[in-house]
Amino acid sequence: MKNFDLNHANLYNKVLKFFLYFGIALFPLYIFGSGTMQISHFSLLIFSFFVLTIIGIPLNKYFYIFGFFLFYAIVVNIFYIYYDFYFVIDLNNRHLKDLLFLTYNFILTTSLLSYFSYQKKFEVILYGLITSILIVLLSWFYHFFMGMNNFRFTGFFNNPNQLGYFSVCCFSFLYMFYRNSHIPFKLMIILSVILIFFSILSLSKAAYIPIILCFIFALKPFNYKYSKIVWIIFLLISVLLFTLFFQQISETIFYKRILNLPYESDSSLEVRGYYVYFKANFLQAIFGMGPKNVYYNNNFYEIHSTFAMILSSFGLFGFLIFSLLMFFWILDINKAYGLFGLICVCAPTLLYGLTHNGIRFSIFWIFFALSIFMSKQYIKQKALKDI
């Protein structure tokens, strides 16, 4: 990376903060169709261009592993493009949009890793995150008072699952800000409850089940002397409220969806696309069958799982590369925040990825990059306190 001082380059710093803030704040505003870039994506792309031009590329393990995974994905896609040209005569390459979004998110993640190496303050991201939550909340108020009660609330997103994943990522974002003492415990709890509310309105099982489960662990304050007592009191109050209002809760759609989870056809591994991998031949199982063949082998549906999609599209080799990226991330988060922190930071998004494909969702990669540096910062702060 270049030897560049953001603190003295005041104009550049303000420009970068401007585009980063609006890239996060306007993330819930989807005005174009699914699978296309939105306003926030363009803002974040401009941010990334400035960062990589001014500061440079961070040469760390995350850059190399993610870069190698992207390179491998490109090789697999190029191979099948040539294969289709010479043997299938089918030049329909619309599935390259997944590769384009993967490239975009790699550029975004790399630029954020570079930016955070120089900018140690994260208030602009926190403000952008709170603004984005308020935008979704205002959307709900508008729908509520206008009597526009849809079966599944989407906010300004294109579909409810996007709102659900947004809620999942924001929950982990907030917990991380709390653990690094950027927001108080009460604010983290209040905003988390709002996000749980969003996930329930979206009726996305992959969203509200992980958030509610991980929220139990987030209820334990990490820096209070009697945190275990506080946590037990919270749990007892939660159980009491659930018992008192059980009849009302049991009549809600989201509760019925949980009970019907084993019986719903869209919850099966086959529908989620896990069986596609077993349709591959030996070489495809090792090196991947490519996104296009995955689409054809899954009855012309996208695989609804991040991990199953990577395993089927890029084979066991590509899956191991991606898993290594997630493995180092988990190790860093666990080292900084411990088991409860690991559950609240990593588990929601990873659990979501079991039943939905979230690799294109840029807010996750912003959270991924920020969590890496905030965990390192937290470790340094703990080391200074121990001296």
URDAWO-V87690 format. One record per residue. N is the residue number from 0. RES is the residue in three letters. SS is DSSP state (helix for helix, strand for strand, loop for the rest). NEAR is the number of other ideal C-beta (glycine too) atoms within 8 Angstrom. Layout:
# URDAWO-V87690
N_RES_SS_NEAR + N_RES_SS_NEAR
This chain:
# URDAWO-V87690
0_MET_loop_10 + 1_LYS_loop_6 + 2_ASN_loop_4 + 3_PHE_loop_10 + 4_ASP_loop_7 + 5_LEU_loop_11 + 6_ASN_loop_5 + 7_HIS_loop_5 + 8_ALA_loop_10 + 9_ASN_helix_6 + 10_LEU_helix_6 + 11_TYR_helix_10 + 12_ASN_helix_11 + 13_LYS_helix_8 + 14_VAL_helix_9 + 15_LEU_helix_14 + 16_LYS_helix_9 + 17_PHE_helix_8 + 18_PHE_helix_13 + 19_LEU_helix_15 + 20_TYR_helix_13 + 21_PHE_helix_11 + 22_GLY_helix_14 + 23_ILE_helix_16 + 24_ALA_helix_13 + 25_LEU_loop_13 + 26_PHE_loop_12 + 27_PRO_loop_13 + 28_LEU_loop_10 + 29_TYR_loop_10 + 30_ILE_loop_6 + 31_PHE_loop_6 + 32_GLY_loop_5 + 33_SER_loop_6 + 34_GLY_loop_4 + 35_THR_loop_6 + 36_MET_loop_7 + 37_GLN_loop_12 + 38_ILE_helix_8 + 39_SER_helix_14 + 40_HIS_helix_11 + 41_PHE_helix_9 + 42_SER_helix_13 + 43_LEU_helix_15 + 44_LEU_helix_12 + 45_ILE_helix_9 + 46_PHE_helix_14 + 47_SER_helix_13 + 48_PHE_helix_8 + 49_PHE_helix_12 + 50_VAL_helix_13 + 51_LEU_helix_13 + 52_THR_helix_6 + 53_ILE_helix_10 + 54_ILE_loop_13 + 55_GLY_loop_9 + 56_ILE_loop_8 + 57_PRO_loop_11 + 58_LEU_loop_6 + 59_ASN_loop_7 + 60_LYS_helix_6 + 61_TYR_helix_13 + 62_PHE_helix_12 + 63_TYR_helix_9 + 64_ILE_helix_12 + 65_PHE_helix_12 + 66_GLY_helix_10 + 67_PHE_helix_9 + 68_PHE_helix_12 + 69_LEU_helix_11 + 70_PHE_helix_8 + 71_TYR_helix_12 + 72_ALA_helix_13 + 73_ILE_helix_10 + 74_VAL_helix_8 + 75_VAL_helix_15 + 76_ASN_helix_12 + 77_ILE_helix_8 + 78_PHE_helix_9 + 79_TYR_helix_11 + 80_ILE_helix_9 + 81_TYR_helix_8 + 82_TYR_helix_9 + 83_ASP_helix_13 + 84_PHE_helix_9 + 85_TYR_helix_5 + 86_PHE_helix_6 + 87_VAL_helix_6 + 88_ILE_loop_6 + 89_ASP_loop_5 + 90_LEU_loop_6 + 91_ASN_loop_5 + 92_ASN_loop_8 + 93_ARG_loop_5 + 94_HIS_loop_10 + 95_LEU_helix_9 + 96_LYS_helix_8 + 97_ASP_helix_11 + 98_LEU_helix_12 + 99_LEU_helix_8 + 100_PHE_helix_10 + 101_LEU_helix_12 + 102_THR_helix_10 + 103_TYR_helix_12 + 104_ASN_helix_12 + 105_PHE_helix_11 + 106_ILE_helix_11 + 107_LEU_helix_15 + 108_THR_helix_13 + 109_THR_helix_15 + 110_SER_helix_12 + 111_LEU_helix_14 + 112_LEU_helix_15 + 113_SER_helix_15 + 114_TYR_helix_13 + 115_PHE_helix_13 + 116_SER_helix_10 + 117_TYR_helix_10 + 118_GLN_loop_10 + 119_LYS_loop_6 + 120_LYS_loop_5 + 121_PHE_loop_13 + 122_GLU_helix_7 + 123_VAL_helix_10 + 124_ILE_helix_12 + 125_LEU_helix_11 + 126_TYR_helix_10 + 127_GLY_helix_14 + 128_LEU_helix_13 + 129_ILE_helix_9 + 130_THR_helix_11 + 131_SER_helix_15 + 132_ILE_helix_12 + 133_LEU_helix_8 + 134_ILE_helix_14 + 135_VAL_helix_14 + 136_LEU_helix_9 + 137_LEU_helix_8 + 138_SER_helix_11 + 139_TRP_helix_12 + 140_PHE_helix_8 + 141_TYR_helix_9 + 142_HIS_helix_11 + 143_PHE_helix_9 + 144_PHE_helix_6 + 145_MET_loop_6 + 146_GLY_loop_5 + 147_MET_loop_7 + 148_ASN_loop_5 + 149_ASN_loop_7 + 150_PHE_loop_3 + 151_ARG_loop_9 + 152_PHE_loop_12 + 153_THR_loop_12 + 154_GLY_loop_11 + 155_PHE_loop_10 + 156_PHE_loop_11 + 157_ASN_loop_7 + 158_ASN_loop_8 + 159_PRO_helix_13 + 160_ASN_helix_11 + 161_GLN_helix_12 + 162_LEU_helix_20 + 163_GLY_helix_16 + 164_TYR_helix_17 + 165_PHE_helix_16 + 166_SER_helix_16 + 167_VAL_helix_15 + 168_CYS_helix_14 + 169_CYS_helix_14 + 170_PHE_helix_17 + 171_SER_helix_15 + 172_PHE_helix_11 + 173_LEU_helix_14 + 174_TYR_helix_14 + 175_MET_helix_13 + 176_PHE_helix_13 + 177_TYR_helix_13 + 178_ARG_helix_12 + 179_ASN_loop_11 + 180_SER_loop_5 + 181_HIS_loop_8 + 182_ILE_loop_8 + 183_PRO_loop_6 + 184_PHE_helix_7 + 185_LYS_helix_6 + 186_LEU_helix_9 + 187_MET_helix_14 + 188_ILE_helix_10 + 189_ILE_helix_8 + 190_LEU_helix_12 + 191_SER_helix_14 + 192_VAL_helix_8 + 193_ILE_helix_10 + 194_LEU_helix_14 + 195_ILE_helix_14 + 196_PHE_helix_8 + 197_PHE_helix_16 + 198_SER_helix_15 + 199_ILE_helix_10 + 200_LEU_helix_11 + 201_SER_helix_16 + 202_LEU_loop_13 + 203_SER_loop_14 + 204_LYS_helix_11 + 205_ALA_helix_13 + 206_ALA_helix_16 + 207_TYR_helix_15 + 208_ILE_helix_10 + 209_PRO_helix_13 + 210_ILE_helix_16 + 211_ILE_helix_9 + 212_LEU_helix_8 + 213_CYS_helix_13 + 214_PHE_helix_11 + 215_ILE_helix_9 + 216_PHE_helix_9 + 217_ALA_helix_13 + 218_LEU_loop_11 + 219_LYS_loop_11 + 220_PRO_loop_8 + 221_PHE_loop_9 + 222_ASN_loop_5 + 223_TYR_loop_7 + 224_LYS_loop_3 + 225_TYR_loop_6 + 226_SER_helix_11 + 227_LYS_helix_7 + 228_ILE_helix_7 + 229_VAL_helix_12 + 230_TRP_helix_11 + 231_ILE_helix_8 + 232_ILE_helix_8 + 233_PHE_helix_10 + 234_LEU_helix_10 + 235_LEU_helix_8 + 236_ILE_helix_8 + 237_SER_helix_10 + 238_VAL_helix_8 + 239_LEU_helix_8 + 240_LEU_helix_8 + 241_PHE_helix_9 + 242_THR_helix_7 + 243_LEU_helix_6 + 244_PHE_loop_8 + 245_PHE_helix_8 + 246_GLN_helix_6 + 247_GLN_helix_7 + 248_ILE_helix_9 + 249_SER_helix_8 + 250_GLU_loop_6 + 251_THR_loop_9 + 252_ILE_helix_6 + 253_PHE_helix_9 + 254_TYR_helix_10 + 255_LYS_helix_9 + 256_ARG_helix_11 + 257_ILE_helix_9 + 258_LEU_helix_6 + 259_ASN_loop_8 + 260_LEU_loop_9 + 261_PRO_loop_5 + 262_TYR_loop_4 + 263_GLU_loop_9 + 264_SER_helix_5 + 265_ASP_helix_6 + 266_SER_helix_10 + 267_SER_loop_8 + 268_LEU_helix_6 + 269_GLU_helix_7 + 270_VAL_helix_9 + 271_ARG_helix_13 + 272_GLY_loop_16 + 273_TYR_helix_9 + 274_TYR_helix_8 + 275_VAL_helix_13 + 276_TYR_helix_10 + 277_PHE_helix_5 + 278_LYS_helix_7 + 279_ALA_loop_11 + 280_ASN_loop_5 + 281_PHE_helix_6 + 282_LEU_helix_6 + 283_GLN_helix_11 + 284_ALA_helix_9 + 285_ILE_helix_9 + 286_PHE_helix_9 + 287_GLY_loop_12 + 288_MET_loop_11 + 289_GLY_helix_12 + 290_PRO_helix_12 + 291_LYS_helix_11 + 292_ASN_helix_10 + 293_VAL_helix_15 + 294_TYR_helix_11 + 295_TYR_helix_7 + 296_ASN_helix_10 + 297_ASN_loop_11 + 298_ASN_loop_4 + 299_PHE_loop_5 + 300_TYR_loop_8 + 301_GLU_loop_8 + 302_ILE_loop_13 + 303_HIS_loop_11 + 304_SER_loop_14 + 305_THR_helix_11 + 306_PHE_helix_9 + 307_ALA_helix_14 + 308_MET_helix_15 + 309_ILE_helix_12 + 310_LEU_helix_12 + 311_SER_helix_15 + 312_SER_helix_15 + 313_PHE_helix_15 + 314_GLY_helix_15 + 315_LEU_helix_8 + 316_PHE_helix_11 + 317_GLY_helix_17 + 318_PHE_helix_12 + 319_LEU_helix_8 + 320_ILE_helix_13 + 321_PHE_helix_11 + 322_SER_helix_8 + 323_LEU_helix_9 + 324_LEU_helix_12 + 325_MET_helix_9 + 326_PHE_helix_8 + 327_PHE_helix_11 + 328_TRP_helix_13 + 329_ILE_helix_10 + 330_LEU_helix_8 + 331_ASP_helix_11 + 332_ILE_helix_14 + 333_ASN_helix_11 + 334_LYS_helix_7 + 335_ALA_helix_13 + 336_TYR_helix_13 + 337_GLY_helix_7 + 338_LEU_helix_6 + 339_PHE_helix_11 + 340_GLY_helix_14 + 341_LEU_helix_13 + 342_ILE_helix_10 + 343_CYS_helix_14 + 344_VAL_helix_12 + 345_CYS_helix_11 + 346_ALA_helix_12 + 347_PRO_helix_14 + 348_THR_helix_13 + 349_LEU_helix_9 + 350_LEU_helix_10 + 351_TYR_helix_15 + 352_GLY_helix_13 + 353_LEU_helix_10 + 354_THR_helix_10 + 355_HIS_loop_13 + 356_ASN_loop_11 + 357_GLY_loop_11 + 358_ILE_loop_13 + 359_ARG_loop_9 + 360_PHE_loop_11 + 361_SER_helix_13 + 362_ILE_helix_12 + 363_PHE_helix_12 + 364_TRP_helix_12 + 365_ILE_helix_13 + 366_PHE_helix_13 + 367_PHE_helix_10 + 368_ALA_helix_13 + 369_LEU_helix_14 + 370_SER_helix_13 + 371_ILE_helix_13 + 372_PHE_helix_11 + 373_MET_helix_14 + 374_SER_helix_13 + 375_LYS_helix_10 + 376_GLN_helix_10 + 377_TYR_helix_12 + 378_ILE_helix_10 + 379_LYS_helix_8 + 380_GLN_helix_9 + 381_LYS_helix_8 + 382_ALA_helix_8 + 383_LEU_helix_7 + 384_LYS_helix_6 + 385_ASP_helix_5 + 386_ILE_loop_4
